[in-house]
Amino acid sequence: MMTIGLQSTTALAAFVLAAFLTLSQAPAAIGQQSVRCFEDWSDAAPIVLKENLLPVRDIQAWARKRMKGNVIRVTLCQEGERYTYRVLMREPKGRIRNRIVEARGPLDQSDPPKASKPPKKR
């Protein structure tokens, strides 16, 4: 029976793990464009004007109405030619959600469904 020392087993495991991690990242990188986000609105505002994107105030108003919550932060992001807004929201029950909205629009202008009211008593 052949015995392998702890040192050689550890080295072999490290090599196999490194090879696996290297190979597993390769397919994800193929055809993937990097996403660039503009945290500072002094950088984002000129892009919004130049690219004729929806104004942030419209995104905020739409998000408050449509998503029922408080807008915490809106960030402009670019992936290739595509622009999106990442809207960080606090829902009425306190949960924090990140929503992605197309910056070129159009926004879904339909109102959220309203709860049906019970019939009035006569």
C-alpha positions in Angstrom: 0.0 0.0 0.0 1.3 3.4 -0.9 1.1 6.3 1.5 1.2 9.9 0.6 2.6 12.4 3.1 0.5 15.3 4.4 2.7 17.8 2.7 2.3 16.3 -0.8 -1.5 15.9 -0.3 -1.8 19.6 0.6 0.3 20.6 -2.4 -1.8 18.5 -4.7 -5.1 19.8 -3.3 -3.8 23.4 -3.7 -2.8 22.8 -7.3 -6.2 21.2 -8.1 -8.1 24.0 -6.5 -6.0 26.7 -8.3 -6.6 24.9 -11.6 -10.3 24.6 -11.0 -10.7 28.3 -10.1 -8.7 29.4 -13.1 -10.8 27.3 -15.5 -14.1 28.1 -13.9 -13.6 31.9 -14.5 -12.7 31.6 -18.2 -16.3 31.0 -19.5 -17.7 33.9 -17.5 -15.2 36.3 -18.9 -16.0 35.5 -22.5 -18.2 38.1 -24.1 -18.8 39.9 -20.8 -18.6 43.7 -20.9 -17.5 45.5 -17.8 -20.1 47.6 -16.0 -19.1 51.1 -15.0 -21.1 53.0 -12.4 -21.0 56.7 -11.7 -21.3 57.2 -7.9 -20.7 60.9 -8.2 -23.5 62.9 -9.9 -21.1 65.6 -11.0 -19.7 62.8 -13.3 -23.1 61.3 -14.2 -25.1 64.5 -14.9 -23.3 65.4 -18.1 -23.7 61.8 -19.4 -27.5 62.0 -18.7 -27.7 65.2 -20.8 -25.4 64.0 -23.6 -27.1 60.6 -24.0 -30.6 62.1 -23.5 -31.4 59.7 -20.7 -34.4 60.0 -18.4 -33.8 62.5 -15.6 -33.1 61.2 -12.2 -36.1 63.1 -10.7 -38.4 61.1 -13.1 -36.8 57.9 -12.0 -37.2 58.8 -8.3 -40.9 59.8 -8.7 -41.6 56.7 -10.7 -39.9 54.4 -8.2 -41.8 56.0 -5.2 -45.1 55.5 -7.0 -44.5 52.2 -8.7 -42.3 50.3 -6.2 -44.0 51.6 -3.0 -41.0 52.6 -0.9 -38.4 55.2 -0.2 -35.6 55.8 -2.6 -32.3 55.7 -0.8 -29.9 56.1 -3.8 -29.9 56.2 -7.6 -26.7 55.3 -9.5 -26.1 55.6 -13.2 -24.4 52.6 -14.7 -23.0 51.9 -18.2 -22.4 48.6 -19.9 -21.3 49.1 -23.4 -23.9 51.3 -25.1 -26.6 50.4 -22.5 -27.3 52.8 -19.6 -29.3 51.8 -16.5 -30.2 53.3 -13.2 -29.6 51.2 -10.1 -32.3 52.3 -7.6 -31.7 51.3 -4.0 -35.1 51.2 -2.2 -36.4 50.7 1.3 -39.7 48.9 1.1 -42.5 49.7 3.5 -41.7 46.7 5.7 -38.0 47.9 5.9 -36.4 45.5 3.4 -33.7 47.0 1.2 -33.9 46.2 -2.5 -31.8 47.1 -5.5 -33.8 47.6 -8.7 -32.4 48.2 -12.2 -34.3 50.6 -14.5 -33.5 51.3 -18.2 -32.1 54.8 -18.4 -33.3 55.4 -21.9 -36.9 54.6 -20.9 -39.7 54.5 -21.4 -40.8 54.0 -17.9 -43.8 51.7 -17.4 -46.3 54.5 -16.8 -49.2 52.2 -15.7 -50.2 52.6 -12.1 -49.8 49.7 -9.8 -53.0 47.7 -9.3 -55.1 49.2 -6.5 -56.6 47.2 -3.8 -60.3 46.6 -4.4 -62.6 48.5 -2.0 -65.4 46.8 -0.3 -68.8 47.8 -1.7 -70.5 50.7 0.0 -73.5 50.0 2.3 -76.7 51.7 1.3 
